[in-house]
Amino acid sequence: MLERVASTLERYMDLLSLRQKLVASNIANVDTPGYKTRDIDFQFEFLSAVDGARPNVVEPELASKNDGNNVSLDREARLLAETGIRFQLASLLARGQIRAVRSAIQEGRGG
């Protein structure tokens, strides 16, 4: 059970890391003519990742500027903040799992 939780947290954090990279790339290309925003359907990809599937990067249908670029700094800033919060939560959960394992080991040794 503990291994499964740890494995799920690891996949979740990997997915968060991928999204963070995509958002950073989108922000870096905010002024690149013709650049299309790249993202993942986070909820779908998380459920797929739990089953062992690889994430699918997509280009969401967003309004484009005259130069064909569709990066919205407001959207990317929101995703950056949201992803950071999710990563912090996953990190706290992982630390809790590590503490539980450490406690179980210490109890098994007699204190």
Backbone atoms as SQL, in Angstrom:
CREATE TABLE atoms (id INTEGER PRIMARY KEY, chain TEXT, resi INTEGER, resn TEXT, atom TEXT, x REAL, y REAL, z REAL);
INSERT INTO atoms VALUES
  (1, 'A', 1, 'MET', 'N', 0.823, -1.195, 0.000),
  (2, 'A', 1, 'MET', 'CA', 0.000, 0.000, 0.000),
  (3, 'A', 1, 'MET', 'C', 0.867, 1.258, 0.000),
  (4, 'A', 2, 'LEU', 'N', 1.862, 1.275, 0.878),
  (5, 'A', 2, 'LEU', 'CA', 2.738, 2.432, 0.978),
  (6, 'A', 2, 'LEU', 'C', 3.506, 2.657, -0.324),
  (7, 'A', 3, 'GLU', 'N', 3.952, 1.570, -0.939),
  (8, 'A', 3, 'GLU', 'CA', 4.663, 1.685, -2.215),
  (9, 'A', 3, 'GLU', 'C', 3.768, 2.291, -3.277),
  (10, 'A', 4, 'ARG', 'N', 2.500, 1.887, -3.270),
  (11, 'A', 4, 'ARG', 'CA', 1.560, 2.398, -4.272),
  (12, 'A', 4, 'ARG', 'C', 1.361, 3.900, -4.094),
  (13, 'A', 5, 'VAL', 'N', 1.215, 4.347, -2.860),
  (14, 'A', 5, 'VAL', 'CA', 1.043, 5.778, -2.579),
  (15, 'A', 5, 'VAL', 'C', 2.286, 6.542, -3.024),
  (16, 'A', 6, 'ALA', 'N', 3.456, 6.020, -2.689),
  (17, 'A', 6, 'ALA', 'CA', 4.704, 6.679, -3.070),
  (18, 'A', 6, 'ALA', 'C', 4.841, 6.731, -4.585),
  (19, 'A', 7, 'SER', 'N', 4.493, 5.656, -5.254),
  (20, 'A', 7, 'SER', 'CA', 4.570, 5.611, -6.710),
  (21, 'A', 7, 'SER', 'C', 3.607, 6.616, -7.343),
  (22, 'A', 8, 'THR', 'N', 2.411, 6.712, -6.791),
  (23, 'A', 8, 'THR', 'CA', 1.421, 7.664, -7.302),
  (24, 'A', 8, 'THR', 'C', 1.894, 9.093, -7.089),
  (25, 'A', 9, 'LEU', 'N', 2.454, 9.383, -5.913),
  (26, 'A', 9, 'LEU', 'CA', 2.996, 10.716, -5.655),
  (27, 'A', 9, 'LEU', 'C', 4.134, 11.039, -6.612),
  (28, 'A', 10, 'GLU', 'N', 4.970, 10.055, -6.888),
  (29, 'A', 10, 'GLU', 'CA', 6.081, 10.270, -7.815),
  (30, 'A', 10, 'GLU', 'C', 5.560, 10.612, -9.210),
  (31, 'A', 11, 'ARG', 'N', 4.580, 9.885, -9.673),
  (32, 'A', 11, 'ARG', 'CA', 4.003, 10.168, -11.002),
  (33, 'A', 11, 'ARG', 'C', 3.347, 11.544, -11.024),
  (34, 'A', 12, 'TYR', 'N', 2.655, 11.873, -9.947),
  (35, 'A', 12, 'TYR', 'CA', 2.003, 13.174, -9.832),
  (36, 'A', 12, 'TYR', 'C', 3.035, 14.300, -9.913),
  (37, 'A', 13, 'MET', 'N', 4.124, 14.152, -9.185),
  (38, 'A', 13, 'MET', 'CA', 5.164, 15.181, -9.189),
  (39, 'A', 13, 'MET', 'C', 5.876, 15.254, -10.539),
  (40, 'A', 14, 'ASP', 'N', 6.044, 14.126, -11.205),
  (41, 'A', 14, 'ASP', 'CA', 6.617, 14.133, -12.553),
  (42, 'A', 14, 'ASP', 'C', 5.723, 14.913, -13.512),
  (43, 'A', 15, 'LEU', 'N', 4.416, 14.711, -13.389),
  (44, 'A', 15, 'LEU', 'CA', 3.464, 15.403, -14.231),
  (45, 'A', 15, 'LEU', 'C', 3.468, 16.904, -13.934),
  (46, 'A', 16, 'LEU', 'N', 3.567, 17.255, -12.663),
  (47, 'A', 16, 'LEU', 'CA', 3.670, 18.664, -12.287),
  (48, 'A', 16, 'LEU', 'C', 4.928, 19.288, -12.873),
  (49, 'A', 17, 'SER', 'N', 6.020, 18.554, -12.833),
  (50, 'A', 17, 'SER', 'CA', 7.278, 19.046, -13.389),
  (51, 'A', 17, 'SER', 'C', 7.154, 19.283, -14.890),
  (52, 'A', 18, 'LEU', 'N', 6.514, 18.353, -15.586),
  (53, 'A', 18, 'LEU', 'CA', 6.296, 18.530, -17.027),
  (54, 'A', 18, 'LEU', 'C', 5.465, 19.765, -17.293),
  (55, 'A', 19, 'ARG', 'N', 4.392, 19.949, -16.529),
  (56, 'A', 19, 'ARG', 'CA', 3.547, 21.122, -16.751),
  (57, 'A', 19, 'ARG', 'C', 4.332, 22.400, -16.488),
  (58, 'A', 20, 'GLN', 'N', 5.165, 22.404, -15.449),
  (59, 'A', 20, 'GLN', 'CA', 5.967, 23.581, -15.125),
  (60, 'A', 20, 'GLN', 'C', 6.894, 23.927, -16.294),
  (61, 'A', 21, 'LYS', 'N', 7.491, 22.915, -16.916),
  (62, 'A', 21, 'LYS', 'CA', 8.366, 23.135, -18.063),
  (63, 'A', 21, 'LYS', 'C', 7.594, 23.692, -19.253),
  (64, 'A', 22, 'LEU', 'N', 6.400, 23.159, -19.486),
  (65, 'A', 22, 'LEU', 'CA', 5.575, 23.648, -20.593),
  (66, 'A', 22, 'LEU', 'C', 5.178, 25.101, -20.378),
  (67, 'A', 23, 'VAL', 'N', 4.762, 25.438, -19.165),
  (68, 'A', 23, 'VAL', 'CA', 4.365, 26.813, -18.857),
  (69, 'A', 23, 'VAL', 'C', 5.561, 27.754, -19.025),
  (70, 'A', 24, 'ALA', 'N', 6.722, 27.346, -18.547),
  (71, 'A', 24, 'ALA', 'CA', 7.925, 28.177, -18.697),
  (72, 'A', 24, 'ALA', 'C', 8.250, 28.392, -20.172),
  (73, 'A', 25, 'SER', 'N', 8.105, 27.350, -20.970),
  (74, 'A', 25, 'SER', 'CA', 8.349, 27.471, -22.413),
  (75, 'A', 25, 'SER', 'C', 7.337, 28.414, -23.054),
  (76, 'A', 26, 'ASN', 'N', 6.079, 28.314, -22.639),
  (77, 'A', 26, 'ASN', 'CA', 5.056, 29.213, -23.174),
  (78, 'A', 26, 'ASN', 'C', 5.385, 30.669, -22.854),
  (79, 'A', 27, 'ILE', 'N', 5.775, 30.925, -21.616),
  (80, 'A', 27, 'ILE', 'CA', 6.120, 32.285, -21.207),
  (81, 'A', 27, 'ILE', 'C', 7.341, 32.783, -21.981),
  (82, 'A', 28, 'ALA', 'N', 8.328, 31.917, -22.153),
  (83, 'A', 28, 'ALA', 'CA', 9.542, 32.317, -22.892),
  (84, 'A', 28, 'ALA', 'C', 9.230, 32.656, -24.346),
  (85, 'A', 29, 'ASN', 'N', 8.156, 32.101, -24.875),
  (86, 'A', 29, 'ASN', 'CA', 7.802, 32.323, -26.277),
  (87, 'A', 29, 'ASN', 'C', 6.625, 33.268, -26.469),
  (88, 'A', 30, 'VAL', 'N', 6.328, 34.074, -25.452),
  (89, 'A', 30, 'VAL', 'CA', 5.184, 34.975, -25.517),
  (90, 'A', 30, 'VAL', 'C', 5.262, 35.922, -26.721),
  (91, 'A', 31, 'ASP', 'N', 6.464, 36.282, -27.163),
  (92, 'A', 31, 'ASP', 'CA', 6.632, 37.203, -28.297),
  (93, 'A', 31, 'ASP', 'C', 7.078, 36.513, -29.580),
  (94, 'A', 32, 'THR', 'N', 7.062, 35.188, -29.615),
  (95, 'A', 32, 'THR', 'CA', 7.482, 34.446, -30.798),
  (96, 'A', 32, 'THR', 'C', 6.299, 34.322, -31.759),
  (97, 'A', 33, 'PRO', 'N', 6.398, 34.952, -32.932),
  (98, 'A', 33, 'PRO', 'CA', 5.292, 34.874, -33.893),
  (99, 'A', 33, 'PRO', 'C', 4.962, 33.421, -34.251),
  (100, 'A', 34, 'GLY', 'N', 3.684, 33.121, -34.262),
  (101, 'A', 34, 'GLY', 'CA', 3.223, 31.795, -34.648),
  (102, 'A', 34, 'GLY', 'C', 3.332, 30.728, -33.569),
  (103, 'A', 35, 'TYR', 'N', 3.931, 31.066, -32.429),
  (104, 'A', 35, 'TYR', 'CA', 4.073, 30.065, -31.361),
  (105, 'A', 35, 'TYR', 'C', 2.702, 29.705, -30.814),
  (106, 'A', 36, 'LYS', 'N', 2.476, 28.420, -30.595),
  (107, 'A', 36, 'LYS', 'CA', 1.215, 27.927, -30.040),
  (108, 'A', 36, 'LYS', 'C', 1.452, 27.400, -28.631),
  (109, 'A', 37, 'THR', 'N', 0.601, 27.823, -27.707),
  (110, 'A', 37, 'THR', 'CA', 0.659, 27.382, -26.316),
  (111, 'A', 37, 'THR', 'C', 0.598, 25.865, -26.242),
  (112, 'A', 38, 'ARG', 'N', 1.449, 25.291, -25.405),
  (113, 'A', 38, 'ARG', 'CA', 1.451, 23.844, -25.179),
  (114, 'A', 38, 'ARG', 'C', 1.080, 23.585, -23.726),
  (115, 'A', 39, 'ASP', 'N', 0.292, 22.544, -23.512),
  (116, 'A', 39, 'ASP', 'CA', -0.169, 22.210, -22.168),
  (117, 'A', 39, 'ASP', 'C', -0.560, 20.738, -22.137),
  (118, 'A', 40, 'ILE', 'N', -1.037, 20.307, -20.983),
  (119, 'A', 40, 'ILE', 'CA', -1.574, 18.967, -20.827),
  (120, 'A', 40, 'ILE', 'C', -2.939, 19.081, -20.159),
  (121, 'A', 41, 'ASP', 'N', -3.813, 18.127, -20.413),
  (122, 'A', 41, 'ASP', 'CA', -5.083, 18.028, -19.701),
  (123, 'A', 41, 'ASP', 'C', -4.716, 17.362, -18.380),
  (124, 'A', 42, 'PHE', 'N', -4.488, 18.173, -17.356),
  (125, 'A', 42, 'PHE', 'CA', -3.844, 17.699, -16.139),
  (126, 'A', 42, 'PHE', 'C', -4.594, 16.556, -15.472),
  (127, 'A', 43, 'GLN', 'N', -5.891, 16.701, -15.305),
  (128, 'A', 43, 'GLN', 'CA', -6.649, 15.668, -14.605),
  (129, 'A', 43, 'GLN', 'C', -6.638, 14.353, -15.379),
  (130, 'A', 44, 'PHE', 'N', -6.868, 14.431, -16.687),
  (131, 'A', 44, 'PHE', 'CA', -6.840, 13.224, -17.518),
  (132, 'A', 44, 'PHE', 'C', -5.461, 12.577, -17.487),
  (133, 'A', 45, 'GLU', 'N', -4.422, 13.393, -17.616),
  (134, 'A', 45, 'GLU', 'CA', -3.062, 12.866, -17.653),
  (135, 'A', 45, 'GLU', 'C', -2.659, 12.257, -16.315),
  (136, 'A', 46, 'PHE', 'N', -3.123, 12.829, -15.210),
  (137, 'A', 46, 'PHE', 'CA', -2.796, 12.240, -13.919),
  (138, 'A', 46, 'PHE', 'C', -3.408, 10.847, -13.803),
  (139, 'A', 47, 'LEU', 'N', -4.681, 10.738, -14.167),
  (140, 'A', 47, 'LEU', 'CA', -5.319, 9.425, -14.100),
  (141, 'A', 47, 'LEU', 'C', -4.635, 8.434, -15.039),
  (142, 'A', 48, 'SER', 'N', -4.213, 8.894, -16.190),
  (143, 'A', 48, 'SER', 'CA', -3.492, 8.033, -17.129),
  (144, 'A', 48, 'SER', 'C', -2.122, 7.656, -16.580),
  (145, 'A', 49, 'ALA', 'N', -1.440, 8.614, -15.938),
  (146, 'A', 49, 'ALA', 'CA', -0.108, 8.359, -15.381),
  (147, 'A', 49, 'ALA', 'C', -0.166, 7.306, -14.288),
  (148, 'A', 50, 'VAL', 'N', -1.239, 7.314, -13.514),
  (149, 'A', 50, 'VAL', 'CA', -1.398, 6.310, -12.465),
  (150, 'A', 50, 'VAL', 'C', -1.452, 4.923, -13.101),
  (151, 'A', 51, 'ASP', 'N', -2.014, 4.854, -14.305),
  (152, 'A', 51, 'ASP', 'CA', -2.088, 3.581, -15.027),
  (153, 'A', 51, 'ASP', 'C', -0.808, 3.284, -15.808),
  (154, 'A', 52, 'GLY', 'N', 0.161, 4.196, -15.771),
  (155, 'A', 52, 'GLY', 'CA', 1.445, 3.972, -16.422),
  (156, 'A', 52, 'GLY', 'C', 1.586, 4.581, -17.808),
  (157, 'A', 53, 'ALA', 'N', 0.595, 5.325, -18.278),
  (158, 'A', 53, 'ALA', 'CA', 0.672, 5.938, -19.608),
  (159, 'A', 53, 'ALA', 'C', 1.579, 7.171, -19.587),
  (160, 'A', 54, 'ARG', 'N', 2.129, 7.491, -20.747),
  (161, 'A', 54, 'ARG', 'CA', 2.963, 8.695, -20.873),
  (162, 'A', 54, 'ARG', 'C', 2.067, 9.898, -21.160),
  (163, 'A', 55, 'PRO', 'N', 2.414, 11.097, -20.626),
  (164, 'A', 55, 'PRO', 'CA', 1.583, 12.282, -20.839),
  (165, 'A', 55, 'PRO', 'C', 1.534, 12.701, -22.308),
  (166, 'A', 56, 'ASN', 'N', 0.402, 13.259, -22.687),
  (167, 'A', 56, 'ASN', 'CA', 0.189, 13.744, -24.037),
  (168, 'A', 56, 'ASN', 'C', 0.169, 15.271, -24.018),
  (169, 'A', 57, 'VAL', 'N', 1.149, 15.909, -24.652),
  (170, 'A', 57, 'VAL', 'CA', 1.215, 17.364, -24.721),
  (171, 'A', 57, 'VAL', 'C', 0.326, 17.827, -25.870),
  (172, 'A', 58, 'VAL', 'N', -0.522, 18.822, -25.599),
  (173, 'A', 58, 'VAL', 'CA', -1.465, 19.319, -26.595),
  (174, 'A', 58, 'VAL', 'C', -1.313, 20.824, -26.782),
  (175, 'A', 59, 'GLU', 'N', -1.892, 21.316, -27.863),
  (176, 'A', 59, 'GLU', 'CA', -1.979, 22.753, -28.101),
  (177, 'A', 59, 'GLU', 'C', -3.433, 23.163, -27.916),
  (178, 'A', 60, 'PRO', 'N', -3.767, 23.755, -26.749),
  (179, 'A', 60, 'PRO', 'CA', -5.158, 24.119, -26.508),
  (180, 'A', 60, 'PRO', 'C', -5.642, 25.180, -27.497),
  (181, 'A', 61, 'GLU', 'N', -6.933, 25.151, -27.773),
  (182, 'A', 61, 'GLU', 'CA', -7.543, 26.137, -28.671),
  (183, 'A', 61, 'GLU', 'C', -7.731, 27.443, -27.907),
  (184, 'A', 62, 'LEU', 'N', -6.820, 28.374, -28.131),
  (185, 'A', 62, 'LEU', 'CA', -6.884, 29.684, -27.488),
  (186, 'A', 62, 'LEU', 'C', -6.906, 30.756, -28.566),
  (187, 'A', 63, 'ALA', 'N', -7.411, 31.909, -28.219),
  (188, 'A', 63, 'ALA', 'CA', -7.438, 33.023, -29.167),
  (189, 'A', 63, 'ALA', 'C', -6.010, 33.434, -29.524),
  (190, 'A', 64, 'SER', 'N', -5.781, 33.654, -30.826),
  (191, 'A', 64, 'SER', 'CA', -4.453, 34.052, -31.302),
  (192, 'A', 64, 'SER', 'C', -4.391, 35.553, -31.534),
  (193, 'A', 65, 'LYS', 'N', -3.170, 36.084, -31.369),
  (194, 'A', 65, 'LYS', 'CA', -2.928, 37.482, -31.697),
  (195, 'A', 65, 'LYS', 'C', -2.714, 37.577, -33.211),
  (196, 'A', 66, 'ASN', 'N', -2.512, 38.772, -33.727),
  (197, 'A', 66, 'ASN', 'CA', -2.309, 38.968, -35.168),
  (198, 'A', 66, 'ASN', 'C', -1.117, 38.190, -35.717),
  (199, 'A', 67, 'ASP', 'N', -0.103, 37.961, -34.880),
  (200, 'A', 67, 'ASP', 'CA', 1.096, 37.255, -35.361),
  (201, 'A', 67, 'ASP', 'C', 0.954, 35.735, -35.240),
  (202, 'A', 68, 'GLY', 'N', -0.238, 35.256, -34.826),
  (203, 'A', 68, 'GLY', 'CA', -0.469, 33.818, -34.723),
  (204, 'A', 68, 'GLY', 'C', -0.114, 33.233, -33.365),
  (205, 'A', 69, 'ASN', 'N', 0.523, 34.014, -32.501),
  (206, 'A', 69, 'ASN', 'CA', 0.892, 33.552, -31.162),
  (207, 'A', 69, 'ASN', 'C', -0.352, 33.550, -30.290),
  (208, 'A', 70, 'ASN', 'N', -0.537, 32.502, -29.489),
  (209, 'A', 70, 'ASN', 'CA', -1.720, 32.449, -28.629),
  (210, 'A', 70, 'ASN', 'C', -1.386, 32.341, -27.139),
  (211, 'A', 71, 'VAL', 'N', -0.180, 32.734, -26.742),
  (212, 'A', 71, 'VAL', 'CA', 0.205, 32.676, -25.325),
  (213, 'A', 71, 'VAL', 'C', -0.458, 33.820, -24.567),
  (214, 'A', 72, 'SER', 'N', -1.136, 33.492, -23.477),
  (215, 'A', 72, 'SER', 'CA', -1.739, 34.479, -22.590),
  (216, 'A', 72, 'SER', 'C', -0.939, 34.483, -21.289),
  (217, 'A', 73, 'LEU', 'N', -0.267, 35.603, -21.001),
  (218, 'A', 73, 'LEU', 'CA', 0.534, 35.673, -19.777),
  (219, 'A', 73, 'LEU', 'C', -0.330, 35.487, -18.531),
  (220, 'A', 74, 'ASP', 'N', -1.557, 35.980, -18.557),
  (221, 'A', 74, 'ASP', 'CA', -2.454, 35.791, -17.402),
  (222, 'A', 74, 'ASP', 'C', -2.711, 34.309, -17.176),
  (223, 'A', 75, 'ARG', 'N', -3.014, 33.572, -18.239),
  (224, 'A', 75, 'ARG', 'CA', -3.283, 32.136, -18.126),
  (225, 'A', 75, 'ARG', 'C', -2.044, 31.395, -17.630),
  (226, 'A', 76, 'GLU', 'N', -0.892, 31.718, -18.202),
  (227, 'A', 76, 'GLU', 'CA', 0.341, 31.025, -17.833),
  (228, 'A', 76, 'GLU', 'C', 0.738, 31.330, -16.395),
  (229, 'A', 77, 'ALA', 'N', 0.538, 32.573, -15.952),
  (230, 'A', 77, 'ALA', 'CA', 0.855, 32.929, -14.560),
  (231, 'A', 77, 'ALA', 'C', -0.044, 32.153, -13.604),
  (232, 'A', 78, 'ARG', 'N', -1.324, 32.006, -13.965),
  (233, 'A', 78, 'ARG', 'CA', -2.245, 31.237, -13.129),
  (234, 'A', 78, 'ARG', 'C', -1.812, 29.780, -13.065),
  (235, 'A', 79, 'LEU', 'N', -1.452, 29.200, -14.220),
  (236, 'A', 79, 'LEU', 'CA', -1.011, 27.806, -14.251),
  (237, 'A', 79, 'LEU', 'C', 0.284, 27.611, -13.466),
  (238, 'A', 80, 'LEU', 'N', 1.187, 28.586, -13.561),
  (239, 'A', 80, 'LEU', 'CA', 2.443, 28.515, -12.822),
  (240, 'A', 80, 'LEU', 'C', 2.178, 28.479, -11.318),
  (241, 'A', 81, 'ALA', 'N', 1.301, 29.372, -10.853),
  (242, 'A', 81, 'ALA', 'CA', 0.967, 29.414, -9.421),
  (243, 'A', 81, 'ALA', 'C', 0.246, 28.135, -8.994),
  (244, 'A', 82, 'GLU', 'N', -0.712, 27.696, -9.795),
  (245, 'A', 82, 'GLU', 'CA', -1.465, 26.484, -9.470),
  (246, 'A', 82, 'GLU', 'C', -0.553, 25.261, -9.401),
  (247, 'A', 83, 'THR', 'N', 0.344, 25.149, -10.341),
  (248, 'A', 83, 'THR', 'CA', 1.263, 24.016, -10.375),
  (249, 'A', 83, 'THR', 'C', 2.203, 24.046, -9.179),
  (250, 'A', 84, 'GLY', 'N', 2.663, 25.237, -8.810),
  (251, 'A', 84, 'GLY', 'CA', 3.527, 25.373, -7.641),
  (252, 'A', 84, 'GLY', 'C', 2.830, 24.938, -6.366),
  (253, 'A', 85, 'ILE', 'N', 1.571, 25.315, -6.217),
  (254, 'A', 85, 'ILE', 'CA', 0.805, 24.925, -5.034),
  (255, 'A', 85, 'ILE', 'C', 0.609, 23.414, -5.003),
  (256, 'A', 86, 'ARG', 'N', 0.277, 22.829, -6.152),
  (257, 'A', 86, 'ARG', 'CA', 0.091, 21.379, -6.225),
  (258, 'A', 86, 'ARG', 'C', 1.386, 20.639, -5.884),
  (259, 'A', 87, 'PHE', 'N', 2.520, 21.176, -6.348),
  (260, 'A', 87, 'PHE', 'CA', 3.802, 20.541, -6.068),
  (261, 'A', 87, 'PHE', 'C', 4.108, 20.597, -4.578),
  (262, 'A', 88, 'GLN', 'N', 3.822, 21.740, -3.953),
  (263, 'A', 88, 'GLN', 'CA', 4.046, 21.868, -2.508),
  (264, 'A', 88, 'GLN', 'C', 3.202, 20.860, -1.737),
  (265, 'A', 89, 'LEU', 'N', 1.945, 20.703, -2.147),
  (266, 'A', 89, 'LEU', 'CA', 1.066, 19.747, -1.483),
  (267, 'A', 89, 'LEU', 'C', 1.590, 18.320, -1.651),
  (268, 'A', 90, 'ALA', 'N', 1.992, 17.976, -2.868),
  (269, 'A', 90, 'ALA', 'CA', 2.527, 16.629, -3.115),
  (270, 'A', 90, 'ALA', 'C', 3.790, 16.398, -2.301),
  (271, 'A', 91, 'SER', 'N', 4.614, 17.420, -2.180),
  (272, 'A', 91, 'SER', 'CA', 5.838, 17.320, -1.401),
  (273, 'A', 91, 'SER', 'C', 5.519, 17.085, 0.085),
  (274, 'A', 92, 'LEU', 'N', 4.519, 17.782, 0.592),
  (275, 'A', 92, 'LEU', 'CA', 4.106, 17.569, 1.985),
  (276, 'A', 92, 'LEU', 'C', 3.587, 16.149, 2.186),
  (277, 'A', 93, 'LEU', 'N', 2.809, 15.655, 1.238),
  (278, 'A', 93, 'LEU', 'CA', 2.303, 14.287, 1.340),
  (279, 'A', 93, 'LEU', 'C', 3.450, 13.281, 1.311),
  (280, 'A', 94, 'ALA', 'N', 4.423, 13.515, 0.438),
  (281, 'A', 94, 'ALA', 'CA', 5.573, 12.606, 0.354),
  (282, 'A', 94, 'ALA', 'C', 6.362, 12.620, 1.662),
  (283, 'A', 95, 'ARG', 'N', 6.561, 13.796, 2.230),
  (284, 'A', 95, 'ARG', 'CA', 7.271, 13.883, 3.508),
  (285, 'A', 95, 'ARG', 'C', 6.523, 13.147, 4.607),
  (286, 'A', 96, 'GLY', 'N', 5.185, 13.238, 4.587),
  (287, 'A', 96, 'GLY', 'CA', 4.374, 12.512, 5.561),
  (288, 'A', 96, 'GLY', 'C', 4.548, 11.009, 5.416),
  (289, 'A', 97, 'GLN', 'N', 4.619, 10.534, 4.176),
  (290, 'A', 97, 'GLN', 'CA', 4.836, 9.111, 3.929),
  (291, 'A', 97, 'GLN', 'C', 6.208, 8.678, 4.434),
  (292, 'A', 98, 'ILE', 'N', 7.202, 9.503, 4.218),
  (293, 'A', 98, 'ILE', 'CA', 8.564, 9.182, 4.679),
  (294, 'A', 98, 'ILE', 'C', 8.602, 9.128, 6.201),
  (295, 'A', 99, 'ARG', 'N', 7.929, 10.089, 6.850),
  (296, 'A', 99, 'ARG', 'CA', 7.880, 10.075, 8.322),
  (297, 'A', 99, 'ARG', 'C', 7.191, 8.812, 8.833),
  (298, 'A', 100, 'ALA', 'N', 6.126, 8.396, 8.161),
  (299, 'A', 100, 'ALA', 'CA', 5.403, 7.193, 8.577),
  (300, 'A', 100, 'ALA', 'C', 6.296, 5.962, 8.458),
  (301, 'A', 101, 'VAL', 'N', 7.055, 5.871, 7.390),
  (302, 'A', 101, 'VAL', 'CA', 7.968, 4.732, 7.203),
  (303, 'A', 101, 'VAL', 'C', 9.063, 4.767, 8.262),
  (304, 'A', 102, 'ARG', 'N', 9.637, 5.938, 8.480),
  (305, 'A', 102, 'ARG', 'CA', 10.687, 6.081, 9.485),
  (306, 'A', 102, 'ARG', 'C', 10.175, 5.690, 10.863),
  (307, 'A', 103, 'SER', 'N', 8.980, 6.117, 11.196),
  (308, 'A', 103, 'SER', 'CA', 8.374, 5.782, 12.495),
  (309, 'A', 103, 'SER', 'C', 8.165, 4.283, 12.623),
  (310, 'A', 104, 'ALA', 'N', 7.668, 3.663, 11.550),
  (311, 'A', 104, 'ALA', 'CA', 7.457, 2.205, 11.572),
  (312, 'A', 104, 'ALA', 'C', 8.774, 1.450, 11.755),
  (313, 'A', 105, 'ILE', 'N', 9.812, 1.926, 11.119),
  (314, 'A', 105, 'ILE', 'CA', 11.141, 1.290, 11.258),
  (315, 'A', 105, 'ILE', 'C', 11.641, 1.426, 12.678),
  (316, 'A', 106, 'GLN', 'N', 11.505, 2.626, 13.242),
  (317, 'A', 106, 'GLN', 'CA', 11.980, 2.850, 14.604),
  (318, 'A', 106, 'GLN', 'C', 11.187, 2.025, 15.610),
  (319, 'A', 107, 'GLU', 'N', 9.889, 1.898, 15.408),
  (320, 'A', 107, 'GLU', 'CA', 9.067, 1.083, 16.304),
  (321, 'A', 107, 'GLU', 'C', 9.450, -0.385, 16.181),
  (322, 'A', 108, 'GLY', 'N', 9.790, -0.817, 14.980),
  (323, 'A', 108, 'GLY', 'CA', 10.193, -2.199, 14.764),
  (324, 'A', 108, 'GLY', 'C', 11.528, -2.523, 15.428),
  (325, 'A', 109, 'ARG', 'N', 12.349, -1.513, 15.627),
  (326, 'A', 109, 'ARG', 'CA', 13.656, -1.705, 16.293),
  (327, 'A', 109, 'ARG', 'C', 13.528, -1.598, 17.799),
  (328, 'A', 110, 'GLY', 'N', 12.330, -1.279, 18.248),
  (329, 'A', 110, 'GLY', 'CA', 12.150, -1.156, 19.691),
  (330, 'A', 110, 'GLY', 'C', 12.320, 0.259, 20.207),
  (331, 'A', 111, 'GLY', 'N', 12.152, 1.217, 19.304),
  (332, 'A', 111, 'GLY', 'CA', 12.166, 2.577, 19.800),
  (333, 'A', 111, 'GLY', 'C', 13.310, 3.325, 19.296);
